[in-house]
Structure formats: C-alpha cells, structure tokens
Amino acid sequence: MTPIFLVVGSPAVGKSTTAAALARRFAKSIHIPVDALRDMVAAGQALPGPQWGDELIEQLAASRASAVFMALTYR
C-alpha cells in the first residue's frame, strides 16, 4: 500500500518545505498544502491570531480532512 504522510506543526517551522521535499522522493506523489485549501474560502475565513476561536478550529479541521480525502483519492 502506498504510504500517506501528514506533516503537521506550528506556523513557519518548515512543514511545506519538508512535505515538498518528501513528495519529490516518490515516483507518484502529490503535495497538498492545507493553506492552499484555506485560501479557497471565498467569504468568512477565520485567520489565526493570538486566540484561536471555534470557527478557526473548525475551518482548520475541515481543511485537514479535505487534504486527507484528496490524498486517499490520489493514492
């Protein structure tokens, strides 16, 4: 079975750089930046700040779930 890697961590620690480098090591791979999915929100996007509200947490969870679904579909 093809492995799926989910790279998570704090902002600005190199997740995207690490994920892109990891994806390049496989013959068939895709890098799905969760931030790109969040940027697709046309209205009502909750942005991270000093305090994370319920709406932001819900949007982050939905973005991660979408990325996982995309990875499973691609696999």
PyMOL Python script that loads the backbone (N, CA, C, O; Angstrom):
from pymol import cmd

cmd.read_pdbstr("""\
ATOM      1  N   MET A   1       0.840  -1.176   0.000  1.00  0.00           N
ATOM      2  CA  MET A   1       0.000   0.000   0.000  1.00  0.00           C
ATOM      3  C   MET A   1       0.890   1.246   0.000  1.00  0.00           C
ATOM      4  O   MET A   1       1.917   1.285   0.677  1.00  0.00           O
ATOM      5  N   THR A   2       0.492   2.239  -0.751  1.00  0.00           N
ATOM      6  CA  THR A   2       1.242   3.487  -0.843  1.00  0.00           C
ATOM      7  C   THR A   2       1.098   4.278   0.454  1.00  0.00           C
ATOM      8  O   THR A   2      -0.018   4.467   0.937  1.00  0.00           O
ATOM      9  N   PRO A   3       2.214   4.744   1.029  1.00  0.00           N
ATOM     10  CA  PRO A   3       2.118   5.497   2.283  1.00  0.00           C
ATOM     11  C   PRO A   3       1.573   6.908   2.049  1.00  0.00           C
ATOM     12  O   PRO A   3       1.764   7.501   0.987  1.00  0.00           O
ATOM     13  N   ILE A   4       0.898   7.416   3.058  1.00  0.00           N
ATOM     14  CA  ILE A   4       0.440   8.804   3.066  1.00  0.00           C
ATOM     15  C   ILE A   4       1.061   9.450   4.294  1.00  0.00           C
ATOM     16  O   ILE A   4       0.945   8.932   5.405  1.00  0.00           O
ATOM     17  N   PHE A   5       1.722  10.589   4.088  1.00  0.00           N
ATOM     18  CA  PHE A   5       2.354  11.314   5.184  1.00  0.00           C
ATOM     19  C   PHE A   5       1.577  12.599   5.418  1.00  0.00           C
ATOM     20  O   PHE A   5       1.317  13.345   4.475  1.00  0.00           O
ATOM     21  N   LEU A   6       1.208  12.862   6.649  1.00  0.00           N
ATOM     22  CA  LEU A   6       0.563  14.111   7.032  1.00  0.00           C
ATOM     23  C   LEU A   6       1.548  14.863   7.912  1.00  0.00           C
ATOM     24  O   LEU A   6       1.847  14.441   9.029  1.00  0.00           O
ATOM     25  N   VAL A   7       2.047  15.978   7.402  1.00  0.00           N
ATOM     26  CA  VAL A   7       3.061  16.765   8.114  1.00  0.00           C
ATOM     27  C   VAL A   7       2.341  17.910   8.821  1.00  0.00           C
ATOM     28  O   VAL A   7       1.722  18.752   8.171  1.00  0.00           O
ATOM     29  N   VAL A   8       2.420  17.942  10.146  1.00  0.00           N
ATOM     30  CA  VAL A   8       1.739  18.975  10.930  1.00  0.00           C
ATOM     31  C   VAL A   8       2.738  19.644  11.871  1.00  0.00           C
ATOM     32  O   VAL A   8       3.780  19.076  12.199  1.00  0.00           O
ATOM     33  N   GLY A   9       2.404  20.846  12.292  1.00  0.00           N
ATOM     34  CA  GLY A   9       3.267  21.554  13.232  1.00  0.00           C
ATOM     35  C   GLY A   9       2.894  23.019  13.329  1.00  0.00           C
ATOM     36  O   GLY A   9       1.942  23.478  12.697  1.00  0.00           O
ATOM     37  N   SER A  10       3.636  23.725  14.106  1.00  0.00           N
ATOM     38  CA  SER A  10       3.405  25.152  14.323  1.00  0.00           C
ATOM     39  C   SER A  10       3.672  25.937  13.046  1.00  0.00           C
ATOM     40  O   SER A  10       4.356  25.451  12.145  1.00  0.00           O
ATOM     41  N   PRO A  11       3.126  27.166  12.970  1.00  0.00           N
ATOM     42  CA  PRO A  11       3.392  28.006  11.802  1.00  0.00           C
ATOM     43  C   PRO A  11       4.887  28.286  11.626  1.00  0.00           C
ATOM     44  O   PRO A  11       5.625  28.456  12.596  1.00  0.00           O
ATOM     45  N   ALA A  12       5.307  28.328  10.369  1.00  0.00           N
ATOM     46  CA  ALA A  12       6.666  28.747   9.981  1.00  0.00           C
ATOM     47  C   ALA A  12       7.788  27.852  10.511  1.00  0.00           C
ATOM     48  O   ALA A  12       8.880  28.335  10.812  1.00  0.00           O
ATOM     49  N   VAL A  13       7.518  26.547  10.625  1.00  0.00           N
ATOM     50  CA  VAL A  13       8.579  25.634  11.064  1.00  0.00           C
ATOM     51  C   VAL A  13       9.153  24.803   9.918  1.00  0.00           C
ATOM     52  O   VAL A  13      10.061  23.996  10.120  1.00  0.00           O
ATOM     53  N   GLY A  14       8.605  25.012   8.688  1.00  0.00           N
ATOM     54  CA  GLY A  14       9.140  24.294   7.537  1.00  0.00           C
ATOM     55  C   GLY A  14       8.308  23.118   7.076  1.00  0.00           C
ATOM     56  O   GLY A  14       8.821  22.234   6.389  1.00  0.00           O
ATOM     57  N   LYS A  15       7.037  23.086   7.437  1.00  0.00           N
ATOM     58  CA  LYS A  15       6.176  21.966   7.036  1.00  0.00           C
ATOM     59  C   LYS A  15       6.075  21.844   5.517  1.00  0.00           C
ATOM     60  O   LYS A  15       6.239  20.754   4.969  1.00  0.00           O
ATOM     61  N   SER A  16       5.806  22.956   4.839  1.00  0.00           N
ATOM     62  CA  SER A  16       5.647  22.911   3.379  1.00  0.00           C
ATOM     63  C   SER A  16       6.942  22.515   2.689  1.00  0.00           C
ATOM     64  O   SER A  16       6.927  21.730   1.741  1.00  0.00           O
ATOM     65  N   THR A  17       8.054  23.048   3.152  1.00  0.00           N
ATOM     66  CA  THR A  17       9.363  22.708   2.580  1.00  0.00           C
ATOM     67  C   THR A  17       9.652  21.229   2.768  1.00  0.00           C
ATOM     68  O   THR A  17      10.094  20.557   1.836  1.00  0.00           O
ATOM     69  N   THR A  18       9.404  20.722   3.964  1.00  0.00           N
ATOM     70  CA  THR A  18       9.632  19.308   4.271  1.00  0.00           C
ATOM     71  C   THR A  18       8.707  18.420   3.446  1.00  0.00           C
ATOM     72  O   THR A  18       9.146  17.418   2.881  1.00  0.00           O
ATOM     73  N   ALA A  19       7.419  18.787   3.375  1.00  0.00           N
ATOM     74  CA  ALA A  19       6.447  17.975   2.643  1.00  0.00           C
ATOM     75  C   ALA A  19       6.776  17.929   1.151  1.00  0.00           C
ATOM     76  O   ALA A  19       6.690  16.869   0.532  1.00  0.00           O
ATOM     77  N   ALA A  20       7.153  19.071   0.571  1.00  0.00           N
ATOM     78  CA  ALA A  20       7.507  19.097  -0.847  1.00  0.00           C
ATOM     79  C   ALA A  20       8.740  18.241  -1.117  1.00  0.00           C
ATOM     80  O   ALA A  20       8.783  17.510  -2.107  1.00  0.00           O
ATOM     81  N   ALA A  21       9.734  18.326  -0.248  1.00  0.00           N
ATOM     82  CA  ALA A  21      10.950  17.511  -0.415  1.00  0.00           C
ATOM     83  C   ALA A  21      10.624  16.030  -0.274  1.00  0.00           C
ATOM     84  O   ALA A  21      11.153  15.208  -1.022  1.00  0.00           O
ATOM     85  N   LEU A  22       9.773  15.685   0.663  1.00  0.00           N
ATOM     86  CA  LEU A  22       9.373  14.291   0.858  1.00  0.00           C
ATOM     87  C   LEU A  22       8.617  13.788  -0.375  1.00  0.00           C
ATOM     88  O   LEU A  22       8.854  12.672  -0.837  1.00  0.00           O
ATOM     89  N   ALA A  23       7.716  14.605  -0.903  1.00  0.00           N
ATOM     90  CA  ALA A  23       6.922  14.198  -2.074  1.00  0.00           C
ATOM     91  C   ALA A  23       7.803  13.930  -3.285  1.00  0.00           C
ATOM     92  O   ALA A  23       7.516  13.034  -4.079  1.00  0.00           O
ATOM     93  N   ARG A  24       8.867  14.697  -3.428  1.00  0.00           N
ATOM     94  CA  ARG A  24       9.762  14.503  -4.583  1.00  0.00           C
ATOM     95  C   ARG A  24      10.520  13.180  -4.524  1.00  0.00           C
ATOM     96  O   ARG A  24      11.094  12.760  -5.529  1.00  0.00           O
ATOM     97  N   ARG A  25      10.534  12.528  -3.390  1.00  0.00           N
ATOM     98  CA  ARG A  25      11.286  11.275  -3.247  1.00  0.00           C
ATOM     99  C   ARG A  25      10.529  10.057  -3.763  1.00  0.00           C
ATOM    100  O   ARG A  25      11.086   8.961  -3.825  1.00  0.00           O
ATOM    101  N   PHE A  26       9.270  10.239  -4.132  1.00  0.00           N
ATOM    102  CA  PHE A  26       8.445   9.121  -4.577  1.00  0.00           C
ATOM    103  C   PHE A  26       8.104   9.291  -6.052  1.00  0.00           C
ATOM    104  O   PHE A  26       7.972  10.412  -6.543  1.00  0.00           O
ATOM    105  N   ALA A  27       7.963   8.167  -6.756  1.00  0.00           N
ATOM    106  CA  ALA A  27       7.644   8.207  -8.185  1.00  0.00           C
ATOM    107  C   ALA A  27       6.256   8.778  -8.431  1.00  0.00           C
ATOM    108  O   ALA A  27       6.048   9.480  -9.421  1.00  0.00           O
ATOM    109  N   LYS A  28       5.327   8.499  -7.569  1.00  0.00           N
ATOM    110  CA  LYS A  28       3.960   9.007  -7.683  1.00  0.00           C
ATOM    111  C   LYS A  28       3.637   9.711  -6.372  1.00  0.00           C
ATOM    112  O   LYS A  28       3.528   9.075  -5.323  1.00  0.00           O
ATOM    113  N   SER A  29       3.485  11.023  -6.443  1.00  0.00           N
ATOM    114  CA  SER A  29       3.217  11.758  -5.199  1.00  0.00           C
ATOM    115  C   SER A  29       2.489  13.059  -5.489  1.00  0.00           C
ATOM    116  O   SER A  29       2.440  13.534  -6.624  1.00  0.00           O
ATOM    117  N   ILE A  30       1.932  13.612  -4.439  1.00  0.00           N
ATOM    118  CA  ILE A  30       1.246  14.898  -4.517  1.00  0.00           C
ATOM    119  C   ILE A  30       1.473  15.625  -3.195  1.00  0.00           C
ATOM    120  O   ILE A  30       1.431  15.018  -2.125  1.00  0.00           O
ATOM    121  N   HIS A  31       1.712  16.927  -3.282  1.00  0.00           N
ATOM    122  CA  HIS A  31       1.876  17.754  -2.077  1.00  0.00           C
ATOM    123  C   HIS A  31       0.625  18.624  -1.990  1.00  0.00           C
ATOM    124  O   HIS A  31       0.355  19.410  -2.898  1.00  0.00           O
ATOM    125  N   ILE A  32      -0.131  18.492  -0.921  1.00  0.00           N
ATOM    126  CA  ILE A  32      -1.383  19.220  -0.754  1.00  0.00           C
ATOM    127  C   ILE A  32      -1.220  20.193   0.413  1.00  0.00           C
ATOM    128  O   ILE A  32      -1.393  19.797   1.566  1.00  0.00           O
ATOM    129  N   PRO A  33      -0.894  21.449   0.141  1.00  0.00           N
ATOM    130  CA  PRO A  33      -0.755  22.423   1.228  1.00  0.00           C
ATOM    131  C   PRO A  33      -2.130  22.798   1.789  1.00  0.00           C
ATOM    132  O   PRO A  33      -2.994  23.274   1.053  1.00  0.00           O
ATOM    133  N   VAL A  34      -2.326  22.588   3.068  1.00  0.00           N
ATOM    134  CA  VAL A  34      -3.604  22.915   3.704  1.00  0.00           C
ATOM    135  C   VAL A  34      -3.887  24.414   3.589  1.00  0.00           C
ATOM    136  O   VAL A  34      -5.045  24.814   3.468  1.00  0.00           O
ATOM    137  N   ASP A  35      -2.845  25.241   3.625  1.00  0.00           N
ATOM    138  CA  ASP A  35      -3.054  26.686   3.470  1.00  0.00           C
ATOM    139  C   ASP A  35      -3.683  27.011   2.118  1.00  0.00           C
ATOM    140  O   ASP A  35      -4.486  27.939   2.018  1.00  0.00           O
ATOM    141  N   ALA A  36      -3.331  26.262   1.084  1.00  0.00           N
ATOM    142  CA  ALA A  36      -3.917  26.491  -0.233  1.00  0.00           C
ATOM    143  C   ALA A  36      -5.412  26.184  -0.202  1.00  0.00           C
ATOM    144  O   ALA A  36      -6.204  26.880  -0.839  1.00  0.00           O
ATOM    145  N   LEU A  37      -5.795  25.158   0.525  1.00  0.00           N
ATOM    146  CA  LEU A  37      -7.214  24.828   0.655  1.00  0.00           C
ATOM    147  C   LEU A  37      -7.938  25.924   1.431  1.00  0.00           C
ATOM    148  O   LEU A  37      -9.058  26.297   1.082  1.00  0.00           O
ATOM    149  N   ARG A  38      -7.306  26.436   2.476  1.00  0.00           N
ATOM    150  CA  ARG A  38      -7.924  27.510   3.264  1.00  0.00           C
ATOM    151  C   ARG A  38      -8.044  28.785   2.455  1.00  0.00           C
ATOM    152  O   ARG A  38      -8.974  29.562   2.669  1.00  0.00           O
ATOM    153  N   ASP A  39      -7.121  29.019   1.527  1.00  0.00           N
ATOM    154  CA  ASP A  39      -7.187  30.206   0.683  1.00  0.00           C
ATOM    155  C   ASP A  39      -8.358  30.163  -0.291  1.00  0.00           C
ATOM    156  O   ASP A  39      -8.718  31.189  -0.868  1.00  0.00           O
ATOM    157  N   MET A  40      -8.953  28.994  -0.481  1.00  0.00           N
ATOM    158  CA  MET A  40     -10.101  28.864  -1.369  1.00  0.00           C
ATOM    159  C   MET A  40     -11.387  29.389  -0.734  1.00  0.00           C
ATOM    160  O   MET A  40     -12.391  29.549  -1.427  1.00  0.00           O
ATOM    161  N   VAL A  41     -11.373  29.654   0.549  1.00  0.00           N
ATOM    162  CA  VAL A  41     -12.563  30.172   1.224  1.00  0.00           C
ATOM    163  C   VAL A  41     -12.867  31.552   0.648  1.00  0.00           C
ATOM    164  O   VAL A  41     -12.030  32.454   0.704  1.00  0.00           O
ATOM    165  N   ALA A  42     -14.068  31.710   0.095  1.00  0.00           N
ATOM    166  CA  ALA A  42     -14.440  32.960  -0.569  1.00  0.00           C
ATOM    167  C   ALA A  42     -14.937  34.013   0.415  1.00  0.00           C
ATOM    168  O   ALA A  42     -14.740  35.208   0.193  1.00  0.00           O
ATOM    169  N   ALA A  43     -15.569  33.588   1.482  1.00  0.00           N
ATOM    170  CA  ALA A  43     -16.087  34.531   2.480  1.00  0.00           C
ATOM    171  C   ALA A  43     -16.133  33.842   3.835  1.00  0.00           C
ATOM    172  O   ALA A  43     -16.451  32.656   3.930  1.00  0.00           O
ATOM    173  N   GLY A  44     -15.816  34.588   4.872  1.00  0.00           N
ATOM    174  CA  GLY A  44     -15.920  34.052   6.223  1.00  0.00           C
ATOM    175  C   GLY A  44     -14.697  33.310   6.725  1.00  0.00           C
ATOM    176  O   GLY A  44     -14.775  32.576   7.710  1.00  0.00           O
ATOM    177  N   GLN A  45     -13.561  33.497   6.053  1.00  0.00           N
ATOM    178  CA  GLN A  45     -12.349  32.797   6.500  1.00  0.00           C
ATOM    179  C   GLN A  45     -11.901  33.347   7.847  1.00  0.00           C
ATOM    180  O   GLN A  45     -11.776  34.559   8.023  1.00  0.00           O
ATOM    181  N   ALA A  46     -11.660  32.450   8.789  1.00  0.00           N
ATOM    182  CA  ALA A  46     -11.134  32.821  10.103  1.00  0.00           C
ATOM    183  C   ALA A  46      -9.612  32.710  10.040  1.00  0.00           C
ATOM    184  O   ALA A  46      -9.078  31.671   9.650  1.00  0.00           O
ATOM    185  N   LEU A  47      -8.927  33.762  10.418  1.00  0.00           N
ATOM    186  CA  LEU A  47      -7.469  33.783  10.360  1.00  0.00           C
ATOM    187  C   LEU A  47      -6.868  33.557  11.738  1.00  0.00           C
ATOM    188  O   LEU A  47      -7.423  34.007  12.740  1.00  0.00           O
ATOM    189  N   PRO A  48      -5.726  32.857  11.795  1.00  0.00           N
ATOM    190  CA  PRO A  48      -5.066  32.638  13.082  1.00  0.00           C
ATOM    191  C   PRO A  48      -4.625  33.966  13.698  1.00  0.00           C
ATOM    192  O   PRO A  48      -4.234  34.893  12.990  1.00  0.00           O
ATOM    193  N   GLY A  49      -4.693  34.040  14.983  1.00  0.00           N
ATOM    194  CA  GLY A  49      -4.263  35.210  15.737  1.00  0.00           C
ATOM    195  C   GLY A  49      -3.834  34.771  17.119  1.00  0.00           C
ATOM    196  O   GLY A  49      -3.593  33.586  17.347  1.00  0.00           O
ATOM    197  N   PRO A  50      -3.738  35.700  18.034  1.00  0.00           N
ATOM    198  CA  PRO A  50      -3.324  35.337  19.402  1.00  0.00           C
ATOM    199  C   PRO A  50      -4.257  34.322  20.051  1.00  0.00           C
ATOM    200  O   PRO A  50      -3.811  33.451  20.797  1.00  0.00           O
ATOM    201  N   GLN A  51      -5.553  34.435  19.765  1.00  0.00           N
ATOM    202  CA  GLN A  51      -6.522  33.482  20.312  1.00  0.00           C
ATOM    203  C   GLN A  51      -7.243  32.790  19.164  1.00  0.00           C
ATOM    204  O   GLN A  51      -7.709  33.438  18.226  1.00  0.00           O
ATOM    205  N   TRP A  52      -7.328  31.478  19.248  1.00  0.00           N
ATOM    206  CA  TRP A  52      -7.996  30.695  18.215  1.00  0.00           C
ATOM    207  C   TRP A  52      -9.420  30.414  18.655  1.00  0.00           C
ATOM    208  O   TRP A  52      -9.652  29.766  19.675  1.00  0.00           O
ATOM    209  N   GLY A  53     -10.383  30.915  17.866  1.00  0.00           N
ATOM    210  CA  GLY A  53     -11.786  30.676  18.164  1.00  0.00           C
ATOM    211  C   GLY A  53     -12.281  29.379  17.563  1.00  0.00           C
ATOM    212  O   GLY A  53     -11.566  28.694  16.830  1.00  0.00           O
ATOM    213  N   ASP A  54     -13.522  29.058  17.890  1.00  0.00           N
ATOM    214  CA  ASP A  54     -14.131  27.817  17.405  1.00  0.00           C
ATOM    215  C   ASP A  54     -14.215  27.775  15.883  1.00  0.00           C
ATOM    216  O   ASP A  54     -14.017  26.721  15.278  1.00  0.00           O
ATOM    217  N   GLU A  55     -14.509  28.925  15.258  1.00  0.00           N
ATOM    218  CA  GLU A  55     -14.633  28.968  13.797  1.00  0.00           C
ATOM    219  C   GLU A  55     -13.304  28.617  13.125  1.00  0.00           C
ATOM    220  O   GLU A  55     -13.283  27.852  12.161  1.00  0.00           O
ATOM    221  N   LEU A  56     -12.199  29.168  13.625  1.00  0.00           N
ATOM    222  CA  LEU A  56     -10.885  28.854  13.058  1.00  0.00           C
ATOM    223  C   LEU A  56     -10.567  27.376  13.230  1.00  0.00           C
ATOM    224  O   LEU A  56     -10.108  26.724  12.291  1.00  0.00           O
ATOM    225  N   ILE A  57     -10.804  26.851  14.407  1.00  0.00           N
ATOM    226  CA  ILE A  57     -10.521  25.431  14.668  1.00  0.00           C
ATOM    227  C   ILE A  57     -11.351  24.546  13.741  1.00  0.00           C
ATOM    228  O   ILE A  57     -10.856  23.542  13.228  1.00  0.00           O
ATOM    229  N   GLU A  58     -12.607  24.917  13.528  1.00  0.00           N
ATOM    230  CA  GLU A  58     -13.473  24.153  12.631  1.00  0.00           C
ATOM    231  C   GLU A  58     -12.962  24.224  11.191  1.00  0.00           C
ATOM    232  O   GLU A  58     -12.954  23.213  10.487  1.00  0.00           O
ATOM    233  N   GLN A  59     -12.537  25.406  10.750  1.00  0.00           N
ATOM    234  CA  GLN A  59     -12.018  25.548   9.393  1.00  0.00           C
ATOM    235  C   GLN A  59     -10.716  24.782   9.194  1.00  0.00           C
ATOM    236  O   GLN A  59     -10.504  24.182   8.140  1.00  0.00           O
ATOM    237  N   LEU A  60      -9.847  24.797  10.194  1.00  0.00           N
ATOM    238  CA  LEU A  60      -8.599  24.036  10.094  1.00  0.00           C
ATOM    239  C   LEU A  60      -8.879  22.536  10.021  1.00  0.00           C
ATOM    240  O   LEU A  60      -8.254  21.820   9.238  1.00  0.00           O
ATOM    241  N   ALA A  61      -9.814  22.067  10.836  1.00  0.00           N
ATOM    242  CA  ALA A  61     -10.170  20.645  10.821  1.00  0.00           C
ATOM    243  C   ALA A  61     -10.752  20.255   9.465  1.00  0.00           C
ATOM    244  O   ALA A  61     -10.433  19.191   8.934  1.00  0.00           O
ATOM    245  N   ALA A  62     -11.603  21.112   8.905  1.00  0.00           N
ATOM    246  CA  ALA A  62     -12.198  20.821   7.589  1.00  0.00           C
ATOM    247  C   ALA A  62     -11.127  20.805   6.502  1.00  0.00           C
ATOM    248  O   ALA A  62     -11.169  19.963   5.604  1.00  0.00           O
ATOM    249  N   SER A  63     -10.174  21.725   6.575  1.00  0.00           N
ATOM    250  CA  SER A  63      -9.091  21.771   5.586  1.00  0.00           C
ATOM    251  C   SER A  63      -8.226  20.521   5.672  1.00  0.00           C
ATOM    252  O   SER A  63      -7.862  19.939   4.650  1.00  0.00           O
ATOM    253  N   ARG A  64      -7.902  20.115   6.882  1.00  0.00           N
ATOM    254  CA  ARG A  64      -7.091  18.894   7.046  1.00  0.00           C
ATOM    255  C   ARG A  64      -7.847  17.674   6.555  1.00  0.00           C
ATOM    256  O   ARG A  64      -7.270  16.811   5.894  1.00  0.00           O
ATOM    257  N   ALA A  65      -9.137  17.592   6.873  1.00  0.00           N
ATOM    258  CA  ALA A  65      -9.946  16.458   6.414  1.00  0.00           C
ATOM    259  C   ALA A  65     -10.012  16.437   4.890  1.00  0.00           C
ATOM    260  O   ALA A  65      -9.960  15.368   4.281  1.00  0.00           O
ATOM    261  N   SER A  66     -10.126  17.610   4.273  1.00  0.00           N
ATOM    262  CA  SER A  66     -10.152  17.692   2.806  1.00  0.00           C
ATOM    263  C   SER A  66      -8.834  17.223   2.213  1.00  0.00           C
ATOM    264  O   SER A  66      -8.821  16.506   1.213  1.00  0.00           O
ATOM    265  N   ALA A  67      -7.716  17.627   2.830  1.00  0.00           N
ATOM    266  CA  ALA A  67      -6.398  17.203   2.346  1.00  0.00           C
ATOM    267  C   ALA A  67      -6.238  15.688   2.454  1.00  0.00           C
ATOM    268  O   ALA A  67      -5.698  15.052   1.548  1.00  0.00           O
ATOM    269  N   VAL A  68      -6.700  15.118   3.545  1.00  0.00           N
ATOM    270  CA  VAL A  68      -6.618  13.660   3.723  1.00  0.00           C
ATOM    271  C   VAL A  68      -7.471  12.961   2.661  1.00  0.00           C
ATOM    272  O   VAL A  68      -7.046  11.968   2.070  1.00  0.00           O
ATOM    273  N   PHE A  69      -8.670  13.483   2.425  1.00  0.00           N
ATOM    274  CA  PHE A  69      -9.552  12.888   1.398  1.00  0.00           C
ATOM    275  C   PHE A  69      -8.882  12.951   0.027  1.00  0.00           C
ATOM    276  O   PHE A  69      -8.911  11.980  -0.729  1.00  0.00           O
ATOM    277  N   MET A  70      -8.283  14.094  -0.288  1.00  0.00           N
ATOM    278  CA  MET A  70      -7.592  14.242  -1.567  1.00  0.00           C
ATOM    279  C   MET A  70      -6.440  13.242  -1.679  1.00  0.00           C
ATOM    280  O   MET A  70      -6.245  12.632  -2.730  1.00  0.00           O
ATOM    281  N   ALA A  71      -5.685  13.077  -0.607  1.00  0.00           N
ATOM    282  CA  ALA A  71      -4.546  12.142  -0.624  1.00  0.00           C
ATOM    283  C   ALA A  71      -5.030  10.704  -0.814  1.00  0.00           C
ATOM    284  O   ALA A  71      -4.441   9.939  -1.578  1.00  0.00           O
ATOM    285  N   LEU A  72      -6.104  10.347  -0.115  1.00  0.00           N
ATOM    286  CA  LEU A  72      -6.640   8.994  -0.262  1.00  0.00           C
ATOM    287  C   LEU A  72      -7.165   8.758  -1.682  1.00  0.00           C
ATOM    288  O   LEU A  72      -6.993   7.673  -2.239  1.00  0.00           O
ATOM    289  N   THR A  73      -7.798   9.763  -2.256  1.00  0.00           N
ATOM    290  CA  THR A  73      -8.315   9.654  -3.613  1.00  0.00           C
ATOM    291  C   THR A  73      -7.170   9.515  -4.608  1.00  0.00           C
ATOM    292  O   THR A  73      -7.228   8.689  -5.519  1.00  0.00           O
ATOM    293  N   TYR A  74      -6.126  10.327  -4.432  1.00  0.00           N
ATOM    294  CA  TYR A  74      -4.971  10.265  -5.329  1.00  0.00           C
ATOM    295  C   TYR A  74      -4.257   8.929  -5.222  1.00  0.00           C
ATOM    296  O   TYR A  74      -3.817   8.362  -6.222  1.00  0.00           O
ATOM    297  N   ARG A  75      -4.148   8.434  -3.994  1.00  0.00           N
ATOM    298  CA  ARG A  75      -3.475   7.147  -3.797  1.00  0.00           C
ATOM    299  C   ARG A  75      -4.180   6.062  -4.543  1.00  0.00           C
ATOM    300  O   ARG A  75      -3.758   4.907  -4.497  1.00  0.00           O
TER     301      ARG A  75
END
""", "prot")
cmd.dss("prot")
cmd.show_as("cartoon", "prot")
cmd.util.cbc("prot")
cmd.orient("prot")
